[in-house]
């Protein structure tokens, strides 16, 4: 197995994050065109924007929370020589969970389902932490 394949899920997550930024720009443009923005507050306050813009913006914030731990763990695994097929599968499961989470969060925003998807992703980060610990203490 090519150990560099551990970085493909990282790249896909980066592309996901960039796509959410594009969705935010599009939603903001639409809101501005429709006059749904409080011009006096938009530079400093989220509530100046319509709910859809706030919803997408909140998802962008989410992309810089748990995924930061994912990035660190992936680089640790690679540096420690702990990349294996299990690590690659877990990394893909995490990224798929983030894609599903973003889809739900920017779409229906059905919190009970979103929470379950988030928890699954958090468990994948925990699994990566275990793999890093194993690589750290066994080598």
Backbone bond lengths (Angstrom), bond angles and torsions (degrees), N, CA, C in turn:
res aa  C-N    CA-C-N  psi(-1)  N-CA   C-N-CA  omega(-1)  CA-C   N-CA-C  phi
1 X - - - 1.452 - - 1.534 109.17 -
2 X 1.305 115.53 137.77 1.460 121.19 177.07 1.531 108.28 -79.69
3 X 1.321 116.82 114.28 1.473 121.15 -177.51 1.524 112.69 -60.38
4 X 1.317 117.22 -25.76 1.468 120.43 -179.50 1.528 112.14 -64.64
5 X 1.331 117.06 -17.67 1.464 120.50 -179.88 1.527 112.02 -63.68
6 X 1.319 117.63 -15.32 1.465 120.97 176.88 1.526 110.62 -65.36
7 X 1.343 116.63 -21.65 1.461 120.27 -178.12 1.529 113.23 -85.65
8 X 1.322 118.29 -14.09 1.462 120.11 178.95 1.535 112.06 -62.60
9 X 1.326 120.15 -45.25 1.468 118.93 175.64 1.535 112.52 -60.90
10 X 1.328 117.08 -33.84 1.472 120.26 177.03 1.522 109.27 -62.81
11 X 1.324 116.38 -47.25 1.466 120.71 179.48 1.523 111.11 -60.56
12 X 1.318 117.04 -42.63 1.469 120.48 179.12 1.527 110.42 -63.41
13 X 1.321 117.44 -39.37 1.468 118.61 177.70 1.524 111.22 -65.68
14 X 1.315 117.29 -38.34 1.468 120.16 176.45 1.528 109.66 -60.96
15 X 1.324 117.26 -43.18 1.469 120.53 177.59 1.528 111.34 -63.65
16 X 1.326 116.96 -38.07 1.469 120.31 175.13 1.523 110.40 -59.16
17 X 1.324 116.53 -47.51 1.462 120.88 -179.40 1.521 110.76 -60.20
18 X 1.315 116.86 -44.23 1.467 120.34 178.53 1.521 111.32 -63.89
19 X 1.325 117.49 -36.27 1.466 119.77 178.48 1.526 111.22 -67.37
20 X 1.321 117.47 -33.51 1.469 119.92 176.56 1.529 109.81 -69.39
21 X 1.330 117.83 -36.17 1.468 120.38 174.29 1.531 110.61 -61.39
22 X 1.326 116.92 -40.60 1.468 120.58 178.09 1.523 110.02 -64.70
23 X 1.321 116.90 -42.32 1.471 120.56 177.21 1.522 110.72 -61.46
24 X 1.324 117.10 -38.58 1.467 120.80 178.24 1.520 110.65 -64.61
25 X 1.313 117.07 -45.49 1.465 120.40 179.33 1.522 110.61 -60.22
26 X 1.310 116.56 -41.82 1.461 121.09 178.83 1.526 111.33 -64.80
27 X 1.327 117.09 -43.70 1.470 121.07 179.56 1.524 111.08 -65.51
28 X 1.328 116.99 -38.10 1.467 120.12 178.27 1.524 110.96 -67.56
29 X 1.316 116.40 -41.71 1.470 120.25 178.49 1.524 110.25 -60.52
30 X 1.330 115.87 -45.46 1.463 120.72 179.09 1.527 110.81 -61.75
31 X 1.321 117.00 -44.53 1.470 120.86 -179.82 1.525 111.09 -62.78
32 X 1.317 116.77 -40.37 1.467 120.27 178.31 1.520 110.91 -65.42
33 X 1.328 117.13 -42.19 1.465 121.32 179.40 1.519 111.94 -64.52
34 X 1.321 116.25 -33.96 1.465 121.07 -178.85 1.524 112.46 -86.17
35 X 1.327 117.40 -3.14 1.456 121.14 179.17 1.520 113.95 73.04
36 X 1.320 117.16 23.80 1.460 120.66 -177.01 1.514 114.39 -94.19
37 X 1.342 116.91 25.35 1.460 120.56 -175.34 1.522 109.78 -124.72
38 X 1.315 116.64 134.99 1.461 121.56 174.35 1.526 107.05 -80.76
39 X 1.316 116.29 102.02 1.469 122.11 -173.67 1.526 112.82 -61.32
40 X 1.324 117.39 -30.80 1.466 120.32 -179.10 1.529 112.58 -72.05
41 X 1.323 117.30 -22.19 1.463 121.14 -174.15 1.526 114.07 -112.05
42 X 1.313 118.38 -11.58 1.462 120.38 -168.21 1.520 114.73 -63.93
43 X 1.309 118.92 -26.47 1.456 121.04 -178.75 1.520 113.76 -74.10
44 X 1.334 116.82 -22.79 1.464 119.94 -174.27 1.526 115.19 -124.93
45 X 1.307 117.15 -20.20 1.462 119.19 -170.36 1.526 111.40 -126.15
46 X 1.330 115.26 125.21 1.464 120.18 179.11 1.521 112.54 -59.97
47 X 1.331 116.71 -32.95 1.462 119.12 -175.84 1.524 113.37 -69.82
48 X 1.319 117.33 -2.68 1.464 120.74 174.94 1.526 110.99 -73.82
49 X 1.323 115.52 -17.80 1.459 121.33 -175.65 1.524 111.08 -100.38
50 X 1.322 117.68 156.48 1.470 120.59 174.15 1.537 110.83 -63.32
51 X 1.308 115.62 160.30 1.466 121.25 -176.94 1.525 113.62 -55.48
52 X 1.324 117.85 -37.74 1.464 120.40 -178.65 1.529 110.76 -61.80
53 X 1.315 117.22 -40.82 1.466 121.27 178.60 1.529 109.60 -65.48
54 X 1.314 116.72 -44.43 1.470 121.04 179.05 1.530 110.13 -61.41
55 X 1.317 116.35 -40.85 1.462 122.06 -179.98 1.536 110.72 -60.13
56 X 1.319 117.11 -47.43 1.469 120.74 179.62 1.523 110.16 -67.70
57 X 1.320 116.77 -41.03 1.463 120.64 178.81 1.534 111.31 -61.39
58 X 1.316 116.26 -39.61 1.468 119.97 177.10 1.527 111.10 -63.04
59 X 1.328 116.61 -36.15 1.458 118.97 178.09 1.525 111.35 -66.77
60 X 1.317 117.26 -37.02 1.466 119.51 176.24 1.524 109.76 -60.26
61 X 1.312 117.10 -44.08 1.472 119.49 177.08 1.526 110.70 -56.50
62 X 1.333 115.78 -41.23 1.469 119.95 179.37 1.527 112.24 -61.11
63 X 1.323 116.82 -29.92 1.467 119.87 -179.19 1.528 112.42 -71.26
64 X 1.319 116.61 -9.35 1.466 120.73 179.19 1.529 111.88 -115.87
65 X 1.307 116.19 22.39 1.460 121.39 176.55 1.532 108.84 -110.23
66 X 1.294 118.59 -96.10 1.468 122.49 -179.11 1.536 112.94 -56.69
67 X 1.327 119.38 -39.55 1.469 118.66 179.60 1.528 114.59 -60.39
68 X 1.312 118.33 -25.54 1.469 119.67 177.31 1.528 109.54 -62.25
69 X 1.319 116.83 -41.86 1.466 120.56 176.57 1.527 110.29 -63.34
70 X 1.324 115.97 -40.51 1.467 121.21 176.95 1.528 110.83 -56.72
71 X 1.327 116.67 -48.65 1.470 120.20 -179.69 1.527 111.13 -58.83
72 X 1.310 115.94 -47.19 1.470 120.21 -178.92 1.530 110.47 -60.50
73 X 1.315 116.26 -45.51 1.467 120.06 -178.57 1.526 111.97 -64.47
74 X 1.320 116.74 -38.64 1.467 119.91 178.36 1.526 110.19 -62.66
75 X 1.320 116.60 -46.35 1.464 119.28 179.65 1.532 111.57 -65.94
76 X 1.320 117.02 -35.59 1.467 119.99 176.38 1.531 110.78 -64.47
77 X 1.333 116.34 -44.74 1.465 119.93 178.68 1.524 110.98 -58.20
78 X 1.308 115.70 -45.90 1.459 120.20 -178.47 1.526 110.76 -63.91
79 X 1.321 116.13 -46.31 1.467 120.74 -178.41 1.529 111.84 -64.71
80 X 1.321 116.41 -35.62 1.467 120.84 -178.66 1.531 112.95 -84.04
81 X 1.324 116.46 -2.66 1.464 119.50 -178.26 1.517 112.91 72.87
82 X 1.326 116.37 26.08 1.459 120.95 -177.08 1.512 114.81 -97.87
83 X 1.328 117.00 10.76 1.466 119.47 -179.57 1.527 108.97 -75.02
84 X 1.322 114.96 128.03 1.463 121.88 174.80 1.519 107.82 -146.48
85 X 1.313 116.89 -179.35 1.467 119.49 -176.61 1.528 111.84 -62.98
86 X 1.315 117.85 -34.44 1.475 120.60 177.88 1.526 109.85 -63.12
87 X 1.318 117.53 -44.80 1.467 121.35 179.98 1.521 110.98 -61.43
88 X 1.326 116.66 -41.78 1.468 120.34 -179.81 1.528 110.13 -65.65
89 X 1.309 117.76 -42.43 1.471 121.10 178.37 1.524 110.39 -63.07
90 X 1.315 117.61 -45.13 1.470 121.20 179.61 1.528 110.00 -62.86
91 X 1.325 117.19 -40.58 1.468 120.46 178.04 1.527 110.50 -61.52
92 X 1.328 117.03 -44.27 1.465 120.06 177.74 1.531 111.38 -63.75
93 X 1.307 117.34 -40.71 1.467 119.75 178.60 1.522 110.72 -61.93
94 X 1.332 116.91 -39.30 1.459 119.78 177.00 1.524 110.58 -61.84
95 X 1.318 116.94 -47.99 1.468 120.06 -176.98 1.526 111.05 -66.15
96 X 1.314 117.35 -39.45 1.468 119.67 175.75 1.523 109.98 -61.50
97 X 1.319 117.28 -39.81 1.472 119.83 177.90 1.525 110.69 -63.80
98 X 1.331 117.48 -36.72 1.471 120.56 178.77 1.523 110.74 -68.59
99 X 1.326 116.75 -37.11 1.462 120.25 177.79 1.526 110.06 -64.66
100 X 1.320 115.97 -45.29 1.463 120.48 178.64 1.523 110.44 -65.12
101 X 1.320 116.99 -41.76 1.464 121.37 178.07 1.528 110.53 -59.72
102 X 1.324 117.25 -45.50 1.469 120.95 179.62 1.526 110.73 -63.81
103 X 1.325 116.75 -40.44 1.463 121.26 179.00 1.530 110.65 -61.35
104 X 1.315 116.45 -45.63 1.466 120.63 179.35 1.525 110.21 -68.12
105 X 1.331 116.74 -46.70 1.461 121.57 -175.08 1.523 111.73 -62.28
106 X 1.329 117.37 -40.43 1.467 120.21 -178.18 1.524 112.34 -89.66
107 X 1.324 116.31 -5.06 1.462 121.24 179.34 1.515 111.19 -106.96
108 X 1.321 115.81 -107.28 1.468 120.25 -177.07 1.518 112.44 -69.68
109 X 1.319 116.87 -27.28 1.464 123.63 -177.68 1.534 111.53 56.73
110 X 1.316 115.70 36.52 1.460 121.19 178.62 1.530 108.04 -73.48
111 X 1.320 115.64 102.87 1.464 122.28 -169.27 1.533 113.77 -60.76
112 X 1.335 120.88 -42.60 1.473 117.93 179.91 1.540 112.93 -57.69
113 X 1.318 117.69 -41.21 1.461 120.58 177.99 1.526 110.68 -72.00
114 X 1.320 115.99 -42.03 1.467 120.44 179.08 1.528 110.45 -58.98
115 X 1.325 117.06 -41.38 1.464 121.83 179.57 1.530 110.63 -62.44
116 X 1.337 117.17 -42.95 1.468 120.37 179.24 1.530 111.07 -62.64
117 X 1.321 116.19 -42.29 1.463 120.28 179.44 1.527 109.77 -65.99
118 X 1.328 116.58 -41.17 1.465 120.17 177.42 1.527 110.56 -60.65
119 X 1.321 116.68 -45.74 1.467 120.54 -178.49 1.529 111.21 -62.86
120 X 1.323 116.61 -37.41 1.460 119.52 176.09 1.530 109.85 -61.12
121 X 1.331 116.85 -45.78 1.464 120.66 177.65 1.519 111.84 -61.38
122 X 1.328 116.34 -40.04 1.469 120.05 178.40 1.529 110.56 -63.38
123 X 1.324 116.59 -37.65 1.469 119.97 176.66 1.528 111.29 -65.24
124 X 1.331 117.15 -34.06 1.466 120.15 176.90 1.531 110.48 -67.28
125 X 1.328 116.38 -36.84 1.470 119.71 175.68 1.528 109.65 -65.91
126 X 1.314 116.67 -39.90 1.465 120.07 175.88 1.533 110.57 -61.38
127 X 1.324 116.54 -43.30 1.469 120.37 178.47 1.528 110.68 -61.71
128 X 1.332 116.96 -41.44 1.467 119.96 176.78 1.526 110.71 -63.23
129 X 1.326 116.64 -36.19 1.470 120.59 177.42 1.525 110.99 -62.74
130 X 1.311 116.26 -40.24 1.467 120.75 177.42 1.527 109.87 -64.28
131 X 1.328 116.73 -42.69 1.466 120.09 179.02 1.528 111.48 -64.20
132 X 1.328 116.69 -39.03 1.468 120.18 177.00 1.526 109.63 -64.65
133 X 1.317 117.03 -44.49 1.470 120.63 179.04 1.523 110.98 -59.63
134 X 1.321 115.43 -42.96 1.469 119.98 178.59 1.532 110.38 -61.32
135 X 1.329 116.54 -45.06 1.470 120.39 179.67 1.524 111.24 -65.77
136 X 1.311 115.92 -36.77 1.462 120.94 -177.83 1.527 111.84 -68.09
137 X 1.321 116.21 -42.56 1.460 119.96 -173.25 1.528 114.48 -96.03
138 X 1.324 117.20 -9.10 1.468 118.16 179.95 1.524 112.28 -99.58
139 X 1.314 116.36 -14.11 1.461 118.65 -176.38 1.456 111.24 -101.91
